[in-house]
């Protein structure tokens, strides 16, 4: 079959890899100049490796993407970094049962309650009953009121904003259930991995069109799929759309109204990542991941990439992400990099009073859709991969459930849609 794939993120790459391996003719369209989707990378002049525009890593139980990496000969680095929280102007390591037992901001009884609750969520394999419950209704009782107010509620509110109260308990469960203390990362960066996969797909007969914007997708009466790009028109037997649903609706206005309404109910947040290049380490305690536990904080998380990956790959520079998930209509999403740095500066100075003196440069990266909203009973909202258009399939971030979105499950989704087409 002659198959089109819209989007060269890891769902599109995974589907293209499987389909070309099985002998299909595959053409991948991507609006960016490089593959990778939300994990797309860039490279400064003196860097040896590329860096993701939005922070990424894998867990050591991310079997789908780690299996793919092994299959194509991609080297993977495994490290055990330090994960901490910022609370009352102090940094506390909080990434293990032992670290929790040492956490003096809670009484021993409160620490034990929180530990038991997290253990229950971590080792409970049954997510289905949890999706009927809103997280804010049960977590204060389960974890403990003080621990909830101090640690967990600020993070939920800072990340999900106006949607914090509607999030299902599954959203919280998957973040506890899936975490591993060790993390994995592809040598060279995610872009190097994506480009290696692109090269293998090309060797298997696939074709890539980068810098190609999809203007329209239509299906003819005979079932052929017509894809109109900013360069020319193409015709295919089948097509896979891997973009967020709102973009699918934009390029395929002929979809039935009932289907449009269903997709229109799926909401999501964007992402902004301010990437700072520094001469010196930002978090001297060595934390890789620092969650900000202050309600109303302008910053959700500070990720010091070079506390996970050796700075030698970045010409000795220290790389810091300052991350948020704002709605695309929020002021924070619309700000430029100078405005965002000014907004973040008071908090960053509290973490490291000298950081401004060490700035080499900084960049701002934005994505209009990075975090789906997961309300109760989300499983009933997920659209099937088969769409009302007979030969058009949908495989996107909003269908990753109950697990959290990420490149591991993007690979799994690509494998699923390729299998569905082969059936």
N, C-alpha and C positions, 0 to 999 in steps of 0.2 A: 504493500500500500504506500501511497504518497501522503505523508502526514506532516502537518504544520504544527509547530509548538510556539506559542506566544509567551516569551519571557525566558531569559537564560539565567534565572536563579537556580537554586539547587533542585527544585521540583522539575523544572524544564530540562535541566542537564541530566538528572537521573532518568527521566522518561526517555530522553533522546539516546542515552547510553544503552538502555535496555532494548529499545525498538530497533536501533541500528545493529545491535548485536544479533538480533533475530532476522535481519535482512531487509527491514523496511527502509524506504527512502524518507529521510527526515530533514526538514528545513526549520531552523530555529531563528526567530525574530527577536531582537533585543534593542530597546530604545537607547541604552547606554553604549559606551564604546567598548566595554569589557563585560565578561560574565560574572555572576556571583549574586545578583539581586541585592537583598539587604546586607549581604556579607561582602559586597564589592569592596575592593581595596584601592589604595593609591600609594605612591612612592615619592618621597622627597629625594633630591639630587644625590645625597651622600649615603642614603640608606641601602643596605644589602637586601633587606626584605621589604615586602609591601605591608601596609597596615590597613585594617578594616576601617571604613568610614564610621561604622557603628560597632561597638565592642562585641566580640564573639569568642566563644570557646565551646568545647564539647565536654560532656561528662564521660567518665570511663565506661558507663553502661549504655552509651549511645551506639547501639549495635549496628544500626543501618548504615550510618555514615562511616563508622570505623571499618566495617566490612568492605564498603566500597573503596575506602582508602587503601586497605590491604590488597584488594583485587587489582587496583591499577598501579600499585607500587609507590604510593604516597607515604613518605616518612611522617610519623606522628610523634610529637613530644608529649610526655606525660610528667606533670609536676603536681606538687601538693602545696598550693599557696595558702596564704593567711586571709581569712574572711572576717571582717569586723563590722561593728556598728559605731556610729558617732552619736553620743548621748550626753547631754549636760556638759558640753565642751571637753569631753574625754573620749578616747578611742578604746573600745573594749573588744577583744577577740571573742567571737561567739560562733564557733564553727565545729564544736564537738561536745559530747556530754561532759567531758572534763572541764572545758572552757565555761560551760554553763554552770557547773558546780562552783567555779571560782568567781562567778558574776555577783559582786557584792551589792548591786543595786536592788536585788530581790532577797527576801528572807530565804532561809533554807527550805521552808515549806513551799514557798512560791516557786523556787527553782525546781524542786522535785515535781510539783504539779505541771509546770511548763514542760519539763523533760518527759514526763509520762505522756502528756498530750501530743507532743511532737513525735514520740515513739509510736503512739497509736496510729497517727496519720502516716508515718513512714512505712510501717509494716502492714497496714491495712490494704489489701489488694482490691477491695470492692468500692469502686468509685460511683457506681450508678445511684445508690441511695443518697449519696452526698450532693448530687446535682439538684436535688429538690429543696435544698436548704441554702439560705443566704448566709454568707460567711459572717457578716456582722451580727447575726442573730445568735450564733452558737459559740463563736471563738472566744468572746470574753469569759464565758462560763467554763469552757473547756481548758483554755490556757491559763486563765486567771485574770481577773479584772485589771490588776496593777500591771502585769506583764503585757497585756493587750494594749492598754493605754500608753505604756512607756515605749514598747518596741514595735509592735505589729500594726496597730492602727495608724500611726504616722506614716509608715511605709506604704500601706494600702491607699491612704488618702492622697499622699504625694504622687503616687503612680497613677491611680485611676481617676482622681479628681471627682467630678460630679457623678461618676459611675461607681464609686466605692461601695455605696450601700446596696447596689443591685448584684454585685458579683457573687457567683455561686461558690459554695464551699469547695467544689472541685478545683476551682482556680487556685485556692490556697493549698489543697491536698497535693496537687501535682508538683508544686514547688518544694514540698517537704519530701514527698515520696521518691522523687527522681534524683535528688541531689547526691553527688558523690564528693568526698573530700578531695580526691585527686581530679585534676582537669587535664584535658587533652587539647592539642593545638597542632595544626598542620605546619610542618617545617616550610618556611618561606612565606607563610601567610595564606589566608583563605583564597586570595586571588590566584596565587601560584597553583593551588589545588584545583580551582575552577578552570584555570587555563590548561592544566594538564588533562583534565577531563574533556575539555573542549577539543584538544588535539587528538585524543583517542577517538572521540565521536567522529571527528573529521576523517580519521584514518579508516573508520568503519563505514564511511560513505555519507556521513551527515554534512549538512551545509549550514553556515551561520551568516546571518545578515545583522551586523551591529549598526548602531546609529539609525535603526529603522523604527519609525513610529507607526503603529497600527492606527489607521484612520477609520476603517470599517471592516466588519466581518459579516458576510451574508451567506445564506445557503440557497442554492438554486433548486428548482423542482426535481431535477435528477439526482439531488443529494450532494453534488459537488459544492465544496466550500470555497468562496472567493474572499481573499484577503487583500484589502487595499492598503498599501503603505504610503509613506511620504515620497517614495521613489518610483514604485510601479505596482501593478496588480499581479496576484498569483492565484493559481487554482490547485486545490488539493482534494483527496478523497476524504480525509478526516482532519480535524484540528483539535489541539489541546490548548486551552486558555489557562495560564497560571497566574494571571494578574489578580489583584483584589477584586471582589465582586463589583464594586462601584465602577471600576474601569471596564469590566466586561459589559455592564449595562450601557456604558457610554459608546462602545464600539459596535454594539449589536442592538440597536433600538427596535428591531423587528421582533424581539422576544415577546412572548405572551404577557399581558398585563398582570395576570395572577402571579406568574413567575417573577416578574420585576418587583412586585410588592414584597414577595418572600425574601428576595435578595436585599431589597431596600431596608429590611429590618435588621440586617447585620451591621453593627456599628464597630468602630475601631478608633484608636488613637494614633497619632503620628509619633515621630521620634526626632529629638534634636540631640546631637552630640558635639560638644565643643572639645576639640582635641588640642591640648597644650603640649608643646615641645619645650622641655626644660633642660637646663645645664645640670641641675642637681635633683636628687630624689625628692619627691613631694611628700610622701607619707613615710617618714623615717622609721616607723615601727615595722615597715615591710609589708603592710597590708596590700593585697591585690584588689580586694573588693571592700568598699566602705559604704554601707547603707546609712543614710542620714535619717535619724529617728527624731525629727523635729517637725511637728505638724505645721504646715504652711511654709516649709522650707522651699526656696527657689530651686534647690538641687535635690534630685532623688538619690543619685549614687555617684561616687567618685571611684573610677576604676584606674589603677596604676598598672598599665599594660606591662611595663618593664619590671614590675615586681613578680610577673609570671614568666615573661619571655626576656632573655638576656639582652641588655641594652647594646651589646656589641653589634647586633643586627641592625641597629638604628644609629650608627656612628657615635655611640656613647651617649646619645640623648635619652632623657627620661620622658616617657609618653604617658599622658594623663587624659582620660575621658571624663568629662563632666556631663552626665546624662539625665534626660527627662523624657516623658511621654505625654506631651501636651496635645490637646485637640487642635486641629489645623486652624481653627478660628481664634484660638487663644493668642494673646499678645506675645507670649513667650515663643510661640512657633513663628511668628511674623518678624521677630527681632533679627537684626544682623549680628555678626560676631562681636563687634565692639559693644553693642548694647547688652548682649547676653553676658559678656565678661564683666561689664559694669554691674549687672544684676547679681552675678555670682560672687563678685569680689569680696564682700564682707565675710561670707562663709569661708571662702578659700583662704583668706588672711587668718581666720581663726585656726584653720588647720595647719597653715604654714605661713607665718608672717613675712617671710623673705621670698615667697614664690615669684613675685613680680620682677625682682632683680634677675631671676634665672630664666625668664621667658626668651626662647629663641624665636618662636613664632607660634601662631595658632590658627586653626581653621574650624569652620562650622559646617556640619553636614546635617541635612534634614531628609526625612522620609514621610510622605503623607499618610502612610498606613503601616504600622509596625506592631500594634497590639490589639487583637480583637477583644471586644467586650464580651464576657462570658456570664450571662445572667442564668438564673435557675432554668433547668430543663433545656439547656442549650442543645442537647443531642437531637431534640425535635425540630430545631431551627436549621440544622446543617443541610445545605443543598446537596443532592446526589451528584456524583461525577457526570452522569448522563444528563444532558440538558434537553430542553424541549426541541432544540435543533438536532435532528437525527444523528448527524455525524460530527457534532461539536461536543467536547468534553470540558468540564471545569475541574481544575485541581489547584486549589490555592490555600493560603494561610488560614482561612476561616474554616476549613474542613479538618484541620489538625485538632483532634479532641479525643480523649480528655487531656492529653499531654499538652505541655506548653509549646508554642510555636518555636521553630528553630531549624537549623539546617539538617539535623538528624531526621526529623519527621518530614521535612521537605523531601529528602531522599526516599523515605518510605512511601510518601504520597505519589512521587513520580513512578516508583515501581508498581504501585497499585493501579494507576491509570494506564500504564503500559500493558499490564496483565489484562485489564478490562478490555482494551482495544484488541488484544490478541484473541480473546474469547470469541 
